[in-house]
């Protein structure tokens, strides 16, 4: 597949760790531990919790999107003018845990599927937008821009 | 952050525009009419999105008679590729730190 846009906006890191998921989960979700390897923060593993990560070069704005204890954690990550989503997945293995980090710019792919489900509404809202625009400047703009 | 990067990020932040750009990447050059067929939005709306993509340098138009054919300009994705490279390095470093921490933690 040559989806240039897709590959350009996703960072994937996978590591096999010799530690149980429970332990890794703690390192991913407890403040005093997060501070030791990632950044200073006030994190809570609760969907909707907004937090900031403070780096030397600036602040990253985050919001918890999904929490599945010891299995998956996802939060939005806004920095450098780009909204992205960081998703951690923990899979138990014979030797410990496979930890996967996926960061996708402009939101997760699941969001696309979700958008597909609500496309009826989107279409409706687009139409509404056109109607409103038409009211402003006396009609929708001509095609073939 | 550079202005170019900002423009590219902003123009691709809209899912409809991203879908148009991806379609041009996958299927090659197309007219507004062809792009509108499966977009689920009106032709003027597609034209408007193309205008934004064009301004960001992500799309180029070639006039052929009465029609304009639009094509994706993949090299304009450079700021995004820079971003993935930078973030890749960032996470490698942070994951090293995480492994180090796990080694020091109690079971």
gemmi code that builds the backbone of each chain (N, CA, C; Angstrom):
import gemmi

chains = {
    "A": [
        ("UNK", (0.822, -1.210, 0.000), (0.000, 0.000, 0.000), (0.853, 1.255, 0.000)),
        ("UNK", (0.462, 2.231, -0.779), (1.271, 3.441, -0.875), (0.516, 4.633, -0.302)),
        ("UNK", (-0.015, 4.439, 0.876), (-0.768, 5.550, 1.466), (0.218, 6.497, 2.135)),
        ("UNK", (0.726, 7.400, 1.339), (1.761, 8.332, 1.802), (1.328, 9.082, 3.056)),
        ("UNK", (0.097, 9.534, 3.052), (-0.408, 10.303, 4.180), (-0.395, 9.443, 5.438)),
        ("UNK", (-0.908, 8.216, 5.319), (-1.005, 7.309, 6.453), (0.375, 7.008, 7.058)),
        ("UNK", (1.341, 6.649, 6.216), (2.650, 6.281, 6.749), (3.396, 7.488, 7.300)),
        ("UNK", (3.132, 8.649, 6.735), (3.836, 9.849, 7.195), (3.338, 10.333, 8.537)),
        ("UNK", (2.168, 9.843, 8.971), (1.635, 10.391, 10.214), (1.559, 9.369, 11.344)),
        ("UNK", (2.262, 8.253, 11.219), (2.221, 7.237, 12.262), (3.620, 6.824, 12.707)),
        ("UNK", (3.822, 6.784, 14.022), (5.081, 6.301, 14.595), (4.744, 5.059, 15.418)),
        ("UNK", (5.401, 3.947, 15.140), (5.133, 2.709, 15.879), (6.421, 2.192, 16.504)),
        ("UNK", (6.360, 1.894, 17.808), (7.513, 1.312, 18.505), (7.033, 0.091, 19.263)),
        ("UNK", (7.754, -1.019, 19.110), (7.384, -2.237, 19.811), (8.573, -2.778, 20.578)),
        ("UNK", (8.337, -3.204, 21.819), (9.428, -3.785, 22.590), (8.942, -4.997, 23.370)),
        ("UNK", (9.774, -6.041, 23.382), (9.487, -7.204, 24.227), (10.204, -6.978, 25.538)),
        ("UNK", (9.428, -6.907, 26.603), (9.992, -6.606, 27.913), (9.874, -7.814, 28.837)),
        ("UNK", (10.876, -7.996, 29.687), (10.863, -9.148, 30.600), (10.171, -8.807, 31.912)),
        ("UNK", (9.053, -8.085, 31.785), (8.302, -7.673, 32.971), (6.825, -7.956, 32.736)),
        ("UNK", (6.075, -8.268, 33.811), (4.641, -8.545, 33.641), (3.849, -7.275, 33.292)),
        ("UNK", (2.704, -7.439, 32.615), (1.890, -6.277, 32.228), (1.531, -5.385, 33.403)),
        ("UNK", (1.259, -5.997, 34.528), (0.833, -5.245, 35.721), (1.878, -4.206, 36.116)),
        ("UNK", (3.119, -4.603, 36.022), (4.217, -3.722, 36.416), (4.390, -2.582, 35.395)),
        ("UNK", (4.286, -2.938, 34.136), (4.418, -1.927, 33.083), (3.263, -0.934, 33.158)),
        ("UNK", (2.087, -1.480, 33.469), (0.906, -0.624, 33.604), (1.130, 0.452, 34.663)),
        ("UNK", (1.757, 0.050, 35.755), (2.054, 1.022, 36.816), (2.997, 2.102, 36.308)),
        ("UNK", (4.004, 1.701, 35.562), (4.968, 2.677, 35.039), (4.313, 3.635, 34.040)),
        ("UNK", (3.243, 3.172, 33.395), (2.553, 4.004, 32.407), (1.515, 4.930, 33.026)),
        ("UNK", (1.052, 4.589, 34.246), (-0.099, 5.319, 34.782), (0.108, 6.011, 36.127)),
        ("UNK", (1.212, 5.718, 36.824), (1.407, 6.360, 38.124), (2.378, 7.537, 38.000)),
        ("UNK", (1.899, 8.691, 38.486), (2.660, 9.937, 38.336), (4.138, 9.865, 38.681)),
        ("UNK", (4.438, 9.336, 39.878), (5.838, 9.350, 40.311), (6.693, 8.467, 39.408)),
        ("UNK", (6.058, 7.472, 38.765), (6.794, 6.598, 37.850), (6.883, 7.220, 36.446)),
        ("UNK", (5.774, 7.836, 36.004), (5.764, 8.490, 34.684), (6.879, 9.544, 34.633)),
        ("UNK", (6.993, 10.260, 35.759), (8.008, 11.317, 35.836), (9.429, 10.790, 35.647)),
        ("UNK", (9.622, 9.537, 36.049), (10.975, 8.970, 35.974), (11.436, 8.630, 34.564)),
        ("UNK", (10.481, 8.313, 33.689), (10.914, 7.922, 32.342), (10.355, 8.801, 31.218)),
        ("UNK", (9.229, 9.499, 31.499), (8.646, 10.300, 30.422), (8.765, 11.789, 30.715)),
        ("UNK", (7.853, 12.307, 31.503), (7.878, 13.728, 31.811), (7.085, 13.999, 33.073)),
        ("UNK", (7.267, 15.175, 33.602), (6.537, 15.606, 34.781), (5.068, 15.787, 34.392)),
        ("UNK", (4.155, 15.286, 35.233), (2.745, 15.376, 34.851), (1.808, 15.140, 36.023)),
        ("UNK", (0.507, 15.361, 35.768), (-0.519, 15.018, 36.753), (-1.513, 14.116, 36.057)),
        ("UNK", (-1.142, 12.892, 35.903), (-1.930, 11.929, 35.162), (-2.915, 11.180, 36.050)),
        ("UNK", (-4.083, 10.859, 35.487), (-5.054, 9.983, 36.157), (-5.600, 9.053, 35.093)),
        ("UNK", (-5.631, 7.750, 35.348), (-6.148, 6.830, 34.332), (-7.675, 6.839, 34.257)),
        ("UNK", (-8.229, 7.997, 33.890), (-9.686, 8.142, 33.790), (-10.003, 8.796, 32.466)),
        ("UNK", (-10.914, 8.193, 31.713), (-11.294, 8.742, 30.414), (-11.818, 10.165, 30.600)),
        ("UNK", (-11.299, 11.083, 29.802), (-11.729, 12.477, 29.865), (-10.807, 13.343, 30.716)),
        ("UNK", (-9.899, 12.707, 31.474), (-8.977, 13.478, 32.313), (-7.974, 14.234, 31.439)),
        ("UNK", (-7.926, 15.548, 31.622), (-6.979, 16.360, 30.849), (-5.718, 16.559, 31.664)),
        ("UNK", (-4.565, 16.426, 31.027), (-3.305, 16.631, 31.732), (-2.271, 17.224, 30.786)),
        ("UNK", (-1.185, 17.676, 31.387), (-0.116, 18.254, 30.578), (1.174, 17.519, 30.861)),
        ("UNK", (1.987, 17.418, 29.834), (3.319, 16.861, 30.011), (4.274, 18.021, 29.811)),
        ("UNK", (5.186, 18.184, 30.768), (6.086, 19.320, 30.678), (7.496, 18.900, 30.301)),
        ("UNK", (7.899, 19.348, 29.138), (9.247, 19.057, 28.657), (10.054, 20.350, 28.683)),
        ("UNK", (11.357, 20.218, 28.497), (12.231, 21.398, 28.505), (11.818, 22.346, 27.381)),
        ("UNK", (11.365, 21.773, 26.263), (11.057, 22.596, 25.094), (9.618, 23.069, 25.022)),
        ("UNK", (8.799, 22.712, 26.024), (7.432, 23.206, 26.007), (6.442, 22.251, 26.640)),
        ("UNK", (5.168, 22.589, 26.487), (4.107, 21.821, 27.123), (3.337, 21.013, 26.089)),
        ("UNK", (2.992, 19.783, 26.445), (2.189, 18.936, 25.580), (0.828, 18.795, 26.259)),
        ("UNK", (-0.241, 19.108, 25.516), (-1.588, 18.999, 26.080), (-2.173, 17.640, 25.750)),
        ("UNK", (-2.685, 16.971, 26.775), (-3.183, 15.605, 26.584), (-4.563, 15.427, 27.222)),
        ("UNK", (-5.280, 14.415, 26.728), (-6.544, 14.019, 27.337), (-6.674, 12.503, 27.215)),
        ("UNK", (-7.065, 11.859, 28.311), (-7.196, 10.398, 28.298), (-8.402, 10.009, 27.445)),
        ("UNK", (-8.180, 9.117, 26.477), (-9.244, 8.708, 25.554), (-9.766, 7.304, 25.850)),
        ("UNK", (-8.894, 6.417, 26.303), (-9.317, 5.044, 26.575), (-8.420, 4.421, 27.636)),
        ("UNK", (-9.034, 3.670, 28.541), (-8.288, 2.984, 29.599), (-8.806, 1.561, 29.722)),
        ("UNK", (-7.921, 0.612, 29.544), (-8.289, -0.793, 29.725), (-7.166, -1.361, 30.584)),
        ("UNK", (-7.351, -1.369, 31.922), (-6.255, -1.694, 32.835), (-5.404, -2.894, 32.417)),
        ("UNK", (-4.103, -2.675, 32.414), (-3.081, -3.679, 32.072), (-3.129, -4.164, 30.630)),
        ("UNK", (-3.940, -3.527, 29.794), (-4.031, -3.934, 28.391), (-3.835, -2.780, 27.410)),
        ("UNK", (-4.537, -1.678, 27.636), (-4.446, -0.586, 26.668), (-4.705, 0.773, 27.296)),
        ("UNK", (-3.990, 1.761, 26.799), (-4.130, 3.126, 27.288), (-3.939, 4.059, 26.096)),
        ("UNK", (-4.826, 5.036, 26.001), (-4.745, 5.932, 24.859), (-5.000, 7.369, 25.301)),
        ("UNK", (-4.160, 8.284, 24.832), (-4.418, 9.691, 25.117), (-4.043, 10.578, 23.938)),
        ("UNK", (-4.741, 11.711, 23.861), (-4.413, 12.671, 22.804), (-3.125, 13.369, 23.206)),
        ("UNK", (-2.420, 13.911, 22.220), (-1.092, 14.479, 22.425), (-0.969, 15.649, 21.464)),
        ("UNK", (-1.094, 16.861, 22.012), (-1.056, 18.028, 21.146), (0.204, 18.849, 21.394)),
        ("UNK", (1.057, 18.883, 20.381), (2.311, 19.631, 20.460), (2.821, 19.888, 19.060)),
        ("UNK", (3.655, 20.893, 18.908), (4.228, 21.250, 17.605), (3.151, 21.549, 16.567)),
        ("UNK", (1.997, 22.037, 17.025), (0.939, 22.395, 16.087), (0.210, 21.210, 15.487)),
        ("UNK", (0.493, 20.010, 16.005), (-0.162, 18.825, 15.459), (-0.862, 18.036, 16.550)),
        ("UNK", (-2.134, 17.795, 16.324), (-2.913, 16.959, 17.231), (-2.618, 15.505, 16.873)),
        ("UNK", (-2.229, 14.709, 17.867), (-1.994, 13.292, 17.593), (-2.548, 12.456, 18.741)),
        ("UNK", (-2.541, 11.153, 18.573), (-3.032, 10.247, 19.604), (-1.975, 9.193, 19.882)),
        ("UNK", (-1.661, 9.004, 21.169), (-0.688, 7.990, 21.575), (-1.455, 6.816, 22.181)),
        ("UNK", (-1.227, 5.629, 21.672), (-1.905, 4.437, 22.176), (-0.886, 3.393, 22.608)),
        ("UNK", (-1.015, 2.959, 23.844), (-0.142, 1.913, 24.393), (-0.924, 0.617, 24.439)),
        ("UNK", (-0.324, -0.463, 23.979), (-0.975, -1.766, 24.042), (-0.029, -2.746, 24.726)),
        ("UNK", (-0.548, -3.491, 25.702), (0.261, -4.457, 26.438), (-0.266, -5.862, 26.158)),
        ("UNK", (0.598, -6.726, 25.668), (0.197, -8.104, 25.396), (1.123, -9.032, 26.165)),
        ("UNK", (0.528, -9.897, 26.998), (1.330, -10.822, 27.789), (1.984, -11.861, 26.873)),
        ("UNK", (3.262, -12.130, 27.113), (3.977, -13.147, 26.329), (4.569, -14.191, 27.286)),
        ("UNK", (5.218, -15.229, 26.729), (5.828, -16.268, 27.571), (6.934, -15.698, 28.446)),
        ("UNK", (7.592, -14.649, 27.922), (8.748, -14.104, 28.639), (8.449, -12.789, 29.349)),
        ("UNK", (7.254, -12.288, 29.230), (6.925, -11.018, 29.859), (5.789, -10.319, 29.139)),
        ("UNK", (6.107, -9.192, 28.513), (5.071, -8.395, 27.856), (5.599, -7.793, 26.562)),
        ("UNK", (4.751, -7.806, 25.545), (5.077, -7.034, 24.348), (4.375, -5.690, 24.490)),
        ("UNK", (5.190, -4.638, 24.504), (4.659, -3.289, 24.645), (4.713, -2.597, 23.294)),
        ("UNK", (3.571, -2.039, 22.892), (3.505, -1.357, 21.603), (3.043, 0.075, 21.821)),
        ("UNK", (3.756, 1.012, 21.226), (3.380, 2.420, 21.269), (3.091, 2.862, 19.845)),
        ("UNK", (1.913, 3.387, 19.663), (1.566, 3.903, 18.337), (1.117, 5.347, 18.476)),
        ("UNK", (1.770, 6.223, 17.738), (1.373, 7.633, 17.747), (0.933, 8.018, 16.344)),
        ("UNK", (-0.309, 8.465, 16.251), (-0.850, 8.819, 14.944), (-1.248, 10.287, 14.917)),
        ("UNK", (-0.731, 11.003, 13.936), (-1.088, 12.407, 13.778), (-2.514, 12.541, 13.277)),
        ("UNK", (-3.212, 13.554, 13.727), (-4.592, 13.854, 13.319), (-5.601, 12.846, 13.850)),
        ("UNK", (-5.265, 12.086, 14.893), (-6.243, 11.184, 15.497), (-6.104, 9.755, 15.038)),
        ("UNK", (-6.725, 8.833, 15.781), (-6.567, 7.404, 15.472), (-7.408, 6.981, 14.278)),
        ("UNK", (-7.072, 5.828, 13.706), (-7.822, 5.324, 12.564), (-9.233, 4.889, 12.941)),
        ("UNK", (-9.362, 4.489, 14.216), (-10.704, 4.105, 14.670), (-11.662, 5.273, 14.475)),
        ("UNK", (-11.091, 6.460, 14.606), (-11.895, 7.660, 14.472), (-12.489, 7.735, 13.064)),
        ("UNK", (-11.705, 7.290, 12.092), (-12.180, 7.265, 10.710), (-13.397, 6.355, 10.587)),
        ("UNK", (-13.287, 5.167, 11.234), (-14.392, 4.213, 11.185), (-15.618, 4.823, 11.863)),
        ("UNK", (-15.345, 5.478, 12.967), (-16.417, 6.137, 13.692), (-17.064, 7.214, 12.825)),
        ("UNK", (-16.212, 7.965, 12.140), (-16.724, 9.009, 11.260), (-17.567, 8.417, 10.152)),
        ("UNK", (-17.164, 7.206, 9.696), (-17.935, 6.518, 8.661), (-19.345, 6.252, 9.160)),
        ("UNK", (-19.429, 5.837, 10.421), (-20.722, 5.514, 11.013), (-21.617, 6.730, 11.140)),
        ("UNK", (-20.989, 7.871, 11.329), (-21.802, 9.079, 11.489), (-21.798, 9.938, 10.233)),
        ("UNK", (-21.369, 9.329, 9.099), (-21.246, 10.122, 7.873), (-22.582, 10.723, 7.445)),
        ("UNK", (-23.659, 10.029, 7.778), (-24.979, 10.574, 7.459), (-25.149, 11.946, 8.079)),
        ("UNK", (-24.738, 12.029, 9.336), (-24.836, 13.296, 10.044), (-23.881, 14.327, 9.461)),
        ("UNK", (-22.668, 13.858, 9.121), (-21.671, 14.766, 8.571), (-22.195, 15.393, 7.287)),
        ("UNK", (-22.794, 14.527, 6.470), (-23.332, 15.004, 5.203), (-24.398, 16.072, 5.459)),
        ("UNK", (-25.221, 15.764, 6.441), (-26.286, 16.693, 6.798), (-25.691, 18.032, 7.244)),
        ("UNK", (-24.650, 17.946, 8.084), (-24.044, 19.168, 8.611), (-23.329, 19.952, 7.502)),
        ("UNK", (-22.731, 19.215, 6.550), (-22.084, 19.883, 5.426), (-23.111, 20.655, 4.615)),
        ("UNK", (-24.247, 20.026, 4.408), (-25.324, 20.674, 3.663), (-25.772, 21.935, 4.394)),
        ("UNK", (-25.911, 21.777, 5.691), (-26.357, 22.900, 6.509), (-25.355, 24.049, 6.400)),
        ("UNK", (-24.065, 23.687, 6.416), (-23.006, 24.681, 6.316), (-23.104, 25.448, 4.991)),
        ("UNK", (-23.370, 24.670, 3.932), (-23.515, 25.288, 2.605), (-24.668, 26.274, 2.594)),
        ("UNK", (-25.776, 25.848, 3.200), (-26.953, 26.700, 3.233), (-26.627, 27.999, 3.965)),
        ("UNK", (-25.946, 27.864, 5.074), (-25.590, 29.031, 5.874), (-24.626, 29.939, 5.089)),
        ("UNK", (-23.655, 29.307, 4.416), (-22.717, 30.087, 3.602), (-23.458, 30.834, 2.505)),
        ("UNK", (-24.429, 30.148, 1.915), (-25.247, 30.739, 0.859), (-25.950, 31.980, 1.358)),
        ("UNK", (-26.380, 31.959, 2.598), (-27.071, 33.098, 3.186), (-26.127, 34.296, 3.296)),
        ("UNK", (-24.850, 33.982, 3.575), (-23.870, 35.051, 3.779), (-23.508, 35.809, 2.512)),
        ("UNK", (-23.159, 35.023, 1.452), (-22.621, 35.729, 0.285), (-23.510, 35.603, -0.949)),
        ("UNK", (-24.767, 35.258, -0.753), (-25.706, 35.251, -1.865), (-25.652, 34.018, -2.743)),
        ("UNK", (-25.106, 32.922, -2.256), (-25.132, 31.673, -3.012), (-23.835, 30.917, -2.868)),
        ("UNK", (-23.920, 29.567, -2.997), (-22.691, 28.784, -2.890), (-21.739, 29.102, -4.033)),
        ("UNK", (-20.430, 28.978, -3.763), (-19.470, 29.319, -4.805), (-19.541, 28.322, -5.955)),
        ("UNK", (-19.073, 28.731, -7.107), (-19.134, 27.888, -8.304), (-18.143, 26.726, -8.198)),
        ("UNK", (-18.455, 25.664, -8.907), (-17.580, 24.496, -8.906), (-16.321, 24.730, -9.719)),
        ("UNK", (-15.540, 23.692, -9.909), (-14.279, 23.757, -10.673), (-13.337, 24.847, -10.209)),
        ("UNK", (-13.030, 24.818, -8.920), (-12.129, 25.837, -8.362), (-10.779, 25.789, -9.040)),
    ],
    "B": [
        ("UNK", (7.772, 26.628, 15.590), (7.358, 25.809, 14.462), (7.296, 26.640, 13.183)),
        ("UNK", (7.699, 26.050, 12.083), (7.731, 26.784, 10.825), (6.328, 26.994, 10.269)),
        ("UNK", (6.201, 28.010, 9.446), (4.919, 28.347, 8.864), (4.460, 27.263, 7.882)),
        ("UNK", (5.441, 26.711, 7.149), (5.129, 25.658, 6.165), (4.532, 24.447, 6.875)),
        ("UNK", (5.187, 24.045, 7.962), (4.730, 22.902, 8.742), (3.311, 23.152, 9.253)),
        ("UNK", (3.106, 24.335, 9.774), (1.811, 24.719, 10.311), (0.730, 24.608, 9.239)),
        ("UNK", (1.011, 25.095, 8.042), (0.041, 25.069, 6.943), (-0.289, 23.632, 6.542)),
        ("UNK", (0.723, 22.799, 6.434), (0.506, 21.393, 6.052), (-0.322, 20.677, 7.126)),
        ("UNK", (0.052, 20.864, 8.401), (-0.684, 20.213, 9.488), (-2.138, 20.671, 9.506)),
        ("UNK", (-2.317, 21.977, 9.356), (-3.675, 22.498, 9.440), (-4.541, 22.010, 8.273)),
        ("UNK", (-3.956, 21.969, 7.091), (-4.766, 21.557, 5.942), (-5.096, 20.063, 5.978)),
        ("UNK", (-4.261, 19.270, 6.644), (-4.548, 17.831, 6.725), (-5.327, 17.448, 7.988)),
        ("UNK", (-5.570, 18.420, 8.852), (-6.270, 18.103, 10.094), (-7.758, 17.824, 9.860)),
        ("UNK", (-8.265, 18.222, 8.706), (-9.661, 17.972, 8.380), (-9.793, 16.590, 7.729)),
        ("UNK", (-10.644, 15.694, 8.302), (-10.733, 14.325, 7.771), (-11.201, 14.259, 6.309)),
        ("UNK", (-12.066, 15.182, 5.913), (-12.543, 15.178, 4.521), (-11.397, 15.520, 3.580)),
        ("UNK", (-10.610, 16.522, 3.956), (-9.461, 16.913, 3.121), (-8.439, 15.792, 3.064)),
        ("UNK", (-8.270, 15.129, 4.218), (-7.317, 14.028, 4.265), (-7.780, 12.912, 3.323)),
        ("UNK", (-9.099, 12.663, 3.321), (-9.658, 11.622, 2.446), (-9.426, 11.993, 0.974)),
        ("UNK", (-9.606, 13.259, 0.632), (-9.391, 13.716, -0.752), (-7.922, 13.525, -1.122)),
        ("UNK", (-7.046, 13.932, -0.217), (-5.606, 13.810, -0.482), (-5.196, 12.336, -0.633)),
        ("UNK", (-5.727, 11.487, 0.250), (-5.400, 10.052, 0.189), (-5.887, 9.439, -1.117)),
        ("UNK", (-7.073, 9.880, -1.545), (-7.637, 9.363, -2.800), (-6.734, 9.745, -3.980)),
        ("UNK", (-6.238, 10.984, -3.957), (-5.342, 11.431, -5.033), (-4.006, 10.671, -4.981)),
        ("UNK", (-3.558, 10.354, -3.781), (-2.313, 9.580, -3.640), (-2.493, 8.176, -4.204)),
        ("UNK", (-3.658, 7.589, -3.916), (-3.903, 6.196, -4.301), (-4.295, 6.035, -5.756)),
        ("UNK", (-5.202, 6.912, -6.218), (-5.785, 6.716, -7.551), (-5.213, 7.645, -8.623)),
        ("UNK", (-4.283, 8.501, -8.257), (-3.706, 9.410, -9.246), (-4.608, 10.595, -9.553)),
        ("UNK", (-4.186, 11.322, -10.578), (-4.834, 12.566, -10.995), (-6.347, 12.424, -11.232)),
        ("UNK", (-7.093, 13.422, -10.739), (-8.548, 13.389, -10.928), (-9.162, 14.774, -11.033)),
        ("UNK", (-10.369, 14.827, -11.625), (-11.088, 16.101, -11.719), (-11.974, 16.274, -10.493)),
        ("UNK", (-12.490, 17.482, -10.321), (-13.388, 17.759, -9.194), (-14.620, 16.865, -9.279)),
        ("UNK", (-15.124, 16.671, -10.484), (-16.324, 15.852, -10.683), (-16.071, 14.424, -10.175)),
        ("UNK", (-14.942, 13.848, -10.574), (-14.615, 12.478, -10.156), (-14.421, 12.405, -8.644)),
        ("UNK", (-13.793, 13.436, -8.078), (-13.555, 13.443, -6.628), (-14.858, 13.586, -5.852)),
        ("UNK", (-15.823, 14.290, -6.439), (-17.095, 14.528, -5.762), (-17.943, 13.264, -5.699)),
        ("UNK", (-17.809, 12.402, -6.713), (-18.651, 11.201, -6.814), (-18.784, 10.401, -5.527)),
        ("UNK", (-17.646, 10.160, -4.857), (-17.724, 9.332, -3.648), (-17.448, 10.114, -2.367)),
        ("UNK", (-17.387, 11.410, -2.467), (-16.981, 12.202, -1.305), (-18.107, 12.377, -0.289)),
        ("UNK", (-19.347, 12.280, -0.759), (-20.471, 12.472, 0.156), (-20.728, 13.938, 0.480)),
        ("UNK", (-20.035, 14.825, -0.248), (-20.277, 16.250, -0.075), (-20.412, 16.882, -1.459)),
        ("UNK", (-20.861, 18.127, -1.495), (-21.129, 18.782, -2.772), (-19.849, 19.167, -3.516)),
        ("UNK", (-19.997, 19.424, -4.794), (-18.846, 19.828, -5.621), (-18.201, 21.131, -5.116)),
        ("UNK", (-19.026, 22.159, -4.769), (-18.380, 23.375, -4.237), (-17.570, 23.102, -2.975)),
        ("UNK", (-18.067, 22.182, -2.157), (-17.345, 21.853, -0.917), (-16.020, 21.172, -1.250)),
        ("UNK", (-16.040, 20.255, -2.229), (-14.806, 19.583, -2.656), (-13.825, 20.617, -3.211)),
        ("UNK", (-14.333, 21.534, -4.024), (-13.487, 22.588, -4.611), (-12.814, 23.417, -3.533)),
        ("UNK", (-13.585, 23.706, -2.499), (-13.070, 24.513, -1.405), (-11.918, 23.782, -0.696)),
        ("UNK", (-12.125, 22.484, -0.452), (-11.082, 21.667, 0.185), (-9.840, 21.586, -0.705)),
        ("UNK", (-10.055, 21.446, -2.005), (-8.923, 21.389, -2.942), (-8.126, 22.688, -2.896)),
        ("UNK", (-8.849, 23.798, -2.743), (-8.193, 25.107, -2.655), (-7.243, 25.170, -1.466)),
        ("UNK", (-7.702, 24.634, -0.329), (-6.878, 24.628, 0.889), (-5.650, 23.731, 0.691)),
        ("UNK", (-5.871, 22.553, 0.104), (-4.763, 21.609, -0.134), (-3.748, 22.205, -1.110)),
        ("UNK", (-4.272, 22.942, -2.084), (-3.425, 23.554, -3.096), (-2.533, 24.631, -2.471)),
        ("UNK", (-3.136, 25.426, -1.585), (-2.405, 26.489, -0.894), (-1.261, 25.920, -0.063)),
        ("UNK", (-1.481, 24.731, 0.492), (-0.453, 24.082, 1.314), (0.580, 23.359, 0.455)),
        ("UNK", (0.354, 23.368, -0.866), (1.291, 22.710, -1.777), (1.106, 21.203, -1.858)),
        ("UNK", (0.023, 20.698, -1.238), (-0.207, 19.250, -1.208), (-0.845, 18.739, -2.491)),
        ("UNK", (-1.461, 19.671, -3.239), (-2.160, 19.319, -4.474), (-1.809, 20.345, -5.544)),
        ("UNK", (-1.663, 19.861, -6.776), (-1.421, 20.774, -7.895), (-2.498, 20.563, -8.954)),
        ("UNK", (-2.884, 21.642, -9.642), (-3.911, 21.551, -10.676), (-3.312, 21.724, -12.062)),
        ("UNK", (-3.788, 20.897, -13.011), (-3.337, 20.987, -14.400), (-4.575, 21.252, -15.250)),
        ("UNK", (-4.582, 22.410, -15.934), (-5.749, 22.779, -16.738), (-5.670, 22.108, -18.107)),
        ("UNK", (-6.785, 21.420, -18.455), (-6.878, 20.734, -19.735), (-8.225, 21.095, -20.329)),
        ("UNK", (-8.229, 22.079, -21.225), (-9.480, 22.560, -21.795), (-10.322, 23.214, -20.712)),
        ("UNK", (-11.532, 22.678, -20.516), (-12.424, 23.277, -19.525), (-12.289, 22.607, -18.154)),
        ("UNK", (-11.468, 21.576, -18.101), (-11.343, 20.860, -16.833), (-9.972, 21.018, -16.195)),
        ("UNK", (-9.987, 20.950, -14.865), (-8.721, 20.959, -14.135), (-8.518, 19.578, -13.520)),
        ("UNK", (-7.340, 19.020, -13.756), (-7.005, 17.723, -13.171), (-6.109, 17.967, -11.965)),
        ("UNK", (-6.496, 17.369, -10.849), (-5.732, 17.567, -9.611), (-4.862, 16.358, -9.298)),
        ("UNK", (-3.659, 16.628, -8.824), (-2.730, 15.553, -8.476), (-2.093, 15.818, -7.117)),
        ("UNK", (-1.823, 14.745, -6.360), (-1.180, 14.865, -5.048), (0.303, 15.184, -5.224)),
        ("UNK", (0.808, 16.055, -4.394), (2.235, 16.399, -4.399), (2.847, 15.830, -3.120)),
        ("UNK", (3.288, 14.571, -3.215), (3.743, 13.883, -2.007), (4.938, 14.547, -1.323)),
        ("UNK", (5.762, 15.231, -2.110), (6.944, 15.848, -1.486), (6.545, 16.931, -0.481)),
        ("UNK", (5.293, 17.423, -0.609), (4.828, 18.431, 0.346), (4.588, 17.829, 1.729)),
        ("UNK", (4.643, 16.500, 1.814), (4.467, 15.833, 3.112), (5.736, 15.870, 3.967)),
        ("UNK", (6.788, 16.455, 3.435), (8.071, 16.491, 4.146), (7.968, 16.906, 5.621)),
        ("UNK", (7.180, 17.959, 5.960), (7.097, 18.323, 7.385), (6.542, 17.194, 8.253)),
        ("UNK", (5.617, 16.418, 7.681), (5.050, 15.297, 8.430), (6.087, 14.193, 8.610)),
        ("UNK", (6.860, 13.954, 7.560), (7.905, 12.931, 7.635), (8.952, 13.342, 8.675)),
        ("UNK", (9.263, 14.641, 8.714), (10.167, 15.168, 9.744), (9.606, 14.894, 11.130)),
        ("UNK", (8.294, 15.123, 11.245), (7.624, 14.920, 12.528), (7.743, 13.463, 12.972)),
        ("UNK", (7.461, 12.503, 12.080), (7.541, 11.092, 12.455), (8.968, 10.698, 12.811)),
        ("UNK", (9.941, 11.278, 12.108), (11.334, 10.949, 12.396), (11.719, 11.459, 13.787)),
        ("UNK", (11.303, 12.714, 14.048), (11.628, 13.319, 15.335), (10.955, 12.560, 16.482)),
        ("UNK", (9.655, 12.234, 16.305), (8.926, 11.523, 17.341), (9.486, 10.109, 17.514)),
        ("UNK", (9.911, 9.499, 16.433), (10.506, 8.156, 16.508), (11.726, 8.159, 17.403)),
        ("UNK", (12.587, 9.144, 17.236), (13.794, 9.286, 18.053), (13.452, 9.570, 19.498)),
        ("UNK", (12.430, 10.409, 19.680), (11.965, 10.765, 21.020), (11.518, 9.510, 21.781)),
        ("UNK", (10.676, 8.678, 21.123), (10.144, 7.486, 21.799), (11.224, 6.441, 22.049)),
        ("UNK", (12.195, 6.307, 21.151), (13.305, 5.370, 21.379), (14.011, 5.726, 22.691)),
        ("UNK", (14.250, 7.014, 22.852), (14.952, 7.494, 24.036), (14.109, 7.262, 25.295)),
        ("UNK", (12.811, 7.614, 25.189), (11.930, 7.464, 26.349), (11.730, 5.999, 26.724)),
        ("UNK", (11.635, 5.119, 25.733), (11.440, 3.695, 26.018), (12.693, 3.082, 26.662)),
        ("UNK", (13.857, 3.611, 26.308), (15.085, 3.185, 26.991), (14.969, 3.520, 28.473)),
        ("UNK", (14.479, 4.712, 28.746), (14.294, 5.168, 30.118), (13.276, 4.303, 30.853)),
        ("UNK", (12.212, 3.917, 30.138), (11.174, 3.069, 30.728), (11.752, 1.702, 31.097)),
        ("UNK", (12.526, 1.124, 30.199), (13.143, -0.184, 30.468), (14.062, -0.107, 31.675)),
        ("UNK", (14.788, 0.982, 31.746), (15.695, 1.205, 32.857), (14.905, 1.271, 34.170)),
        ("UNK", (13.798, 2.020, 34.147), (12.955, 2.157, 35.331), (12.386, 0.798, 35.750)),
        ("UNK", (11.876, 0.035, 34.770), (11.276, -1.282, 35.072), (12.295, -2.203, 35.755)),
        ("UNK", (13.537, -2.075, 35.350), (14.592, -2.881, 35.943), (14.828, -2.526, 37.415)),
        ("UNK", (14.514, -1.269, 37.746), (14.743, -0.800, 39.125), (13.534, -0.997, 40.030)),
        ("UNK", (12.328, -1.218, 39.418), (11.102, -1.343, 40.195), (10.968, -2.714, 40.854)),
        ("UNK", (10.169, -2.758, 41.953), (9.859, -4.055, 42.590), (8.853, -4.772, 41.719)),
        ("UNK", (8.879, -6.074, 41.761), (7.921, -6.871, 40.973), (6.487, -6.653, 41.462)),
    ],
}
model = gemmi.Model(1)
for chain_id, residues in chains.items():
    chain = gemmi.Chain(chain_id)
    for i, (resn, *xyz) in enumerate(residues, 1):
        res = gemmi.Residue()
        res.name, res.seqid = resn, gemmi.SeqId(i, " ")
        for name, pos in zip(("N", "CA", "C"), xyz):
            atom = gemmi.Atom()
            atom.name, atom.element = name, gemmi.Element(name[0])
            atom.pos, atom.b_iso = gemmi.Position(*pos), 0.0
            res.add_atom(atom)
        chain.add_residue(res)
    model.add_chain(chain)
structure = gemmi.Structure()
structure.add_model(model)
structure.setup_entities()
